[in-house]
Amino acid sequence: MKKVLVAMSGGVDSSVTAAMMVDAGYDVTGITMRLGAPDTIEVDPERPNCCSLEGIEDARRVATQLGIPFYGVNYEDIFKEEIIDYFVEEYLVGRTPSPCMVCNRELKFGKLLDLAKSLECEAIATGHYARIEQHPETGRFLLRKSLDQSKDQSYFLAALTQDQLRCAMMPLGEFSKTQVRDLARQYDLRTAEKIESQELCFVADTNYRRFLQDRIPEKIESGDIIDKHGNILGRHQGVPFYTVGQRRGLGISVGKPLYVTQLNADEKTVVVGESEDLLEDTMHVERINLISIEELTEPIRAHVKIRSRDDGGIATISPTGESEAIVKFDEQRRAITPGQATVFYDGEYVIGGGWIVGTDTT
């Protein structure tokens, strides 16, 4: 009987995943990562937090209901080092981080997968909405979009390695969220009606600016808001409080809408411009992880997303070095943001992804 470790957060998706694994006859063990409680701001009851004690207790109760062993592991120090410190540092240098991408690679399919192997489990199952397949000829493990496109999480999984994909199971990729809720009710799970957790699990009220101010007040310095010609238009509260494309909260009025177009942490300046100043057709990408192909030796065409909620656009990806490329879009894209992850698709399949370094103007 195949031994499977199921990552359980206490939410409906991971609870149904555990139930499905048991139902399919696997030897299942439930595991919850203790990543540290969110900061001290009161959690919005309408947006529960997956790192809360309530979430851990819900996971434990579901495991008991399913009759499977359940363990909790304390990864607070690792989470702080790998995710929170990264999150803070990226904002400090003027980039907008993608913490969920890093968490999936380093913790959920990194440290947790190492633990699964030490427990002699052959796979780790999660409640992600994505599909994993093996190519019949090349043998490579492929990452495919979820059947429910509105819930697809393949973007957040594009940094996973072949070894991580080989050991991963994501049964919810074949279902819609509505079907998963129905399954939870059929299994009579206590989490069947539980609402979804917030995106940033370590920021209790989703206010990342307050989170940064509380953690690193001594490193946040005000500076000038300037236009592309260097003219001073006002003062900002700190470069980490802004992101490319932002319009609200600038505190300046010049008779027309202005948007953040560039962040210069060294000069402590925030550059603003009009809407058309956000349009770019070329970006530089580093630390590329390839999934469907082994290497990128010549230009390829792909559908490219520049953020998780982006519809994407057609582009040519040209390698410029090991794990580096220039991506040129057929049509200009709005607010290409350094620090964000970009993911390349061939239809429903993920070719790979990397990290946006900048554009021709940054």
C-alpha positions in Angstrom: 0.0 0.0 0.0 1.4 3.4 -1.0 2.2 5.7 1.9 1.2 9.3 1.4 1.8 12.3 3.6 -1.1 14.8 3.3 -0.4 18.5 4.0 -3.4 19.6 6.1 -4.0 23.3 6.8 -7.4 22.9 8.4 -9.2 24.2 5.4 -11.8 22.5 3.2 -9.4 21.7 0.3 -6.7 19.9 2.2 -9.4 18.1 4.3 -11.1 16.8 1.2 -7.6 15.8 -0.2 -7.0 13.7 2.9 -10.4 12.1 2.7 -9.9 11.3 -1.0 -6.5 9.7 -0.3 -8.1 7.5 2.4 -11.0 6.6 0.2 -8.6 5.6 -2.6 -6.9 3.1 -0.3 -3.6 4.9 0.5 -1.8 4.6 3.8 -2.3 8.2 4.8 -0.6 10.4 7.5 -1.8 13.9 8.0 0.7 16.7 8.8 0.4 20.4 9.6 3.2 22.9 9.5 3.3 25.3 12.4 4.6 28.4 10.7 4.1 30.8 13.5 1.0 32.8 14.4 0.2 35.8 12.3 1.1 39.2 13.8 -0.8 40.6 16.7 -3.5 42.5 14.8 -6.9 40.9 15.3 -7.7 38.4 12.5 -10.7 39.2 10.4 -13.2 36.4 11.2 -14.5 36.6 7.6 -11.0 35.7 6.3 -9.5 33.0 8.6 -5.8 32.4 8.7 -4.3 29.0 7.7 -1.5 29.4 10.3 -3.8 30.0 13.2 -4.3 27.6 16.1 -7.9 27.1 15.0 -6.6 25.8 11.6 -4.3 23.4 13.3 -7.0 22.1 15.5 -9.5 21.7 12.6 -6.8 19.7 10.7 -6.3 17.5 13.8 -10.1 16.9 14.2 -10.5 16.0 10.5 -7.6 13.5 10.8 -9.2 12.0 13.8 -12.5 11.7 11.9 -10.7 10.0 9.1 -8.9 7.6 11.4 -5.4 8.6 10.2 -2.3 9.5 12.2 -1.7 13.3 12.5 1.4 15.2 13.4 2.4 18.9 13.7 5.8 20.1 12.8 7.3 23.5 13.9 8.8 25.3 11.0 8.5 28.8 12.5 12.3 29.5 12.3 12.5 28.2 8.7 9.4 30.2 7.7 10.8 33.4 9.1 14.1 32.9 7.3 12.8 31.6 4.0 9.6 33.6 3.6 9.2 36.5 6.0 12.7 37.8 5.7 12.6 37.4 2.0 9.3 39.2 1.9 10.6 42.2 3.9 13.9 42.4 2.0 12.3 42.4 -1.4 10.2 45.5 -0.5 13.2 47.2 1.0 15.1 47.0 -2.3 12.1 48.2 -4.3 10.8 44.9 -5.6 7.3 43.3 -5.1 7.7 39.7 -3.7 5.8 36.5 -4.5 5.9 34.7 -1.1 3.5 31.9 -2.1 5.9 30.8 -4.9 8.8 30.6 -2.5 6.8 28.9 0.2 5.6 26.2 -2.2 9.2 25.5 -3.3 11.0 25.8 0.0 8.5 24.5 2.5 5.4 22.7 1.2 7.4 20.8 -1.4 10.8 21.4 0.2 11.1 20.8 3.9 7.8 18.9 4.1 8.8 16.6 1.2 12.1 15.9 3.0 10.1 14.9 6.0 7.8 12.7 3.9 10.8 10.8 2.6 12.2 10.3 6.1 8.9 8.8 7.1 9.2 6.5 4.0 6.2 8.1 2.3 6.3 7.9 -1.4 4.3 11.0 -2.1 3.0 14.2 -0.6 -0.6 15.2 -1.4 -1.9 18.8 -1.2 -5.1 20.7 -1.8 -3.7 22.7 -4.7 -5.9 23.2 -7.8 -3.5 21.9 -10.5 -2.7 18.7 -12.3 0.5 16.7 -12.6 1.1 14.3 -15.5 4.1 12.4 -16.8 5.0 12.7 -20.4 4.8 9.2 -22.0 8.0 9.8 -24.1 10.3 12.1 -22.3 9.3 10.9 -18.8 9.3 14.5 -17.5 6.7 15.4 -15.0 4.3 18.1 -16.3 2.4 20.7 -14.5 -1.0 21.4 -16.0 -3.7 24.0 -15.2 -6.6 22.9 -13.0 -9.9 21.8 -14.7 -11.5 24.7 -12.8 -9.7 27.7 -14.4 -11.1 30.1 -11.9 -9.3 28.2 -9.1 -6.1 27.3 -11.0 -2.9 27.5 -8.9 -0.4 26.3 -11.5 1.2 29.8 -11.5 2.2 29.4 -7.8 3.7 26.0 -8.5 5.9 26.9 -11.4 9.1 26.9 -9.3 8.8 23.3 -8.4 11.5 20.9 -9.5 11.2 17.6 -11.3 11.9 15.7 -8.1 9.2 17.7 -6.3 6.6 17.2 -9.0 7.5 13.4 -9.1 6.5 13.1 -5.5 3.5 15.4 -5.5 -0.2 14.5 -5.8 -2.9 17.1 -6.4 -6.3 15.3 -6.7 -8.4 18.5 -6.6 -7.1 19.5 -10.0 -9.8 17.5 -11.6 -12.6 19.2 -9.7 -14.3 22.6 -9.3 -14.5 24.3 -6.0 -18.3 23.6 -5.9 -17.6 19.9 -6.4 -15.0 20.0 -3.6 -17.5 21.5 -1.3 -20.0 18.8 -2.2 -17.4 16.1 -1.5 -16.7 17.7 1.9 -20.4 17.4 2.7 -20.5 13.8 1.5 -17.5 13.0 3.7 -19.3 14.9 6.5 -16.1 16.9 7.2 -16.3 19.6 9.8 -14.6 22.0 7.4 -17.2 21.6 4.7 -18.5 25.1 5.1 -15.3 26.8 6.2 -14.5 29.9 4.2 -11.2 30.3 2.4 -8.2 31.7 4.1 -6.5 35.0 3.2 -3.6 35.0 0.8 -0.8 36.4 3.0 -1.1 33.9 5.9 1.5 35.8 8.0 -0.2 39.2 7.8 -3.3 39.1 9.9 -5.2 42.0 8.4 -3.7 41.7 4.8 -2.1 45.2 5.4 1.4 44.6 4.3 2.4 48.2 4.8 1.5 48.1 8.5 3.3 44.7 8.7 6.5 46.3 7.4 6.2 49.3 9.6 5.8 47.2 12.7 8.8 45.0 11.8 11.4 47.4 10.3 10.4 51.0 11.2 14.1 52.0 11.4 14.7 51.0 7.7 11.7 52.8 6.2 12.7 56.3 5.1 10.7 59.0 3.3 11.9 60.5 0.1 10.9 62.3 -3.1 8.2 61.5 -5.5 9.5 62.5 -8.9 8.3 62.3 -12.5 10.3 60.7 -15.3 12.2 63.9 -15.9 13.3 64.1 -12.3 11.0 66.9 -11.2 9.9 66.7 -7.5 6.2 66.3 -7.1 5.9 65.5 -3.5 7.1 63.2 -0.7 6.6 59.5 -0.1 6.4 57.6 3.2 9.0 55.0 2.2 9.8 53.0 -0.9 8.6 49.6 0.6 5.1 51.1 0.8 4.7 51.3 -3.0 4.6 49.0 -5.9 4.7 49.5 -9.7 1.2 50.3 -11.0 -0.1 51.8 -7.8 -2.3 54.8 -8.1 -3.9 55.3 -4.7 -2.1 56.7 -1.7 0.4 58.9 -3.5 -0.8 62.0 -1.8 -0.1 64.3 -4.8 -2.5 66.1 -7.2 -1.5 67.4 -10.6 -4.8 67.4 -12.3 -4.5 63.9 -13.9 -4.1 60.4 -12.6 -0.6 59.3 -11.8 0.8 55.9 -11.2 4.0 54.4 -9.7 6.2 53.5 -12.7 9.6 52.8 -10.9 11.1 52.4 -7.5 14.6 53.4 -6.7 15.5 52.2 -3.3 19.1 53.5 -3.4 18.0 57.0 -4.2 14.9 56.7 -2.0 12.7 57.9 -4.9 9.4 56.9 -6.2 8.9 57.6 -9.9 5.4 58.3 -11.2 3.9 58.8 -14.6 0.7 58.6 -16.6 -1.1 55.4 -17.5 0.8 54.9 -20.8 4.1 55.1 -19.0 3.3 51.7 -17.4 3.2 50.0 -20.8 6.2 47.9 -21.7 6.8 45.1 -24.2 10.1 43.6 -23.0 11.2 42.2 -19.6 14.3 40.5 -18.3 13.8 37.3 -16.4 16.3 35.4 -14.2 16.4 32.1 -12.1 14.2 30.3 -14.7 12.9 26.9 -13.7 11.9 24.7 -16.6 9.2 22.0 -16.2 8.0 20.7 -19.6 11.3 21.1 -21.3 14.8 20.3 -20.1 16.6 23.3 -21.4 16.0 26.5 -23.3 18.5 26.7 -26.1 16.6 28.8 -28.7 13.7 31.3 -28.7 10.3 29.9 -28.1 6.8 31.3 -28.3 4.6 31.0 -25.2 1.6 32.5 -23.3 3.2 34.5 -20.5 1.7 35.7 -17.2 3.4 38.5 -15.3 1.4 38.1 -12.1 -1.0 35.6 -10.6 -4.2 37.3 -11.7 -2.9 38.3 -15.1 -4.7 37.0 -18.2 -1.3 36.7 -19.9 0.0 37.6 -23.4 1.8 36.0 -26.3 5.6 36.5 -26.2 8.9 35.3 -27.5 11.3 34.0 -24.8 14.9 34.2 -25.9 17.6 32.7 -23.7 20.5 35.1 -22.7 22.4 32.8 -20.4 21.9 29.9 -18.0 18.5 30.4 -16.4 18.1 33.9 -17.9 16.0 35.2 -20.8 14.6 38.2 -22.4 10.8 38.1 -22.9 9.3 40.2 -25.7 5.6 40.5 -25.9 3.6 40.9 -29.1 1.6 43.6 -27.4 2.6 45.9 -24.6 1.8 44.8 -21.1 0.8 47.0 -18.2 2.9 47.3 -15.0 5.5 44.7 -15.4 6.8 44.5 -11.8 10.3 43.6 -10.7 10.3 40.9 -8.0 7.1 39.2 -9.3 7.1 35.7 -10.8 6.4 35.2 -14.4 5.1 31.9 -15.8 5.3 30.6 -19.3 2.5 28.4 -20.7 1.9 26.2 -23.7 -1.8 25.9 -23.7 -2.7 24.3 -20.3 0.8 23.2 -19.6 3.5 25.1 -17.7 6.7 25.4 -19.7 8.4 27.0 -16.7 8.8 30.3 -14.9 11.2 32.8 -13.4 11.6 36.1 -11.7 11.1 39.5 -13.3 14.3 41.6 -12.9 13.2 44.6 -14.9 12.2 46.0 -18.2 14.2 48.1 -20.8 13.4 51.2 -18.7 14.3 49.8 -15.3 
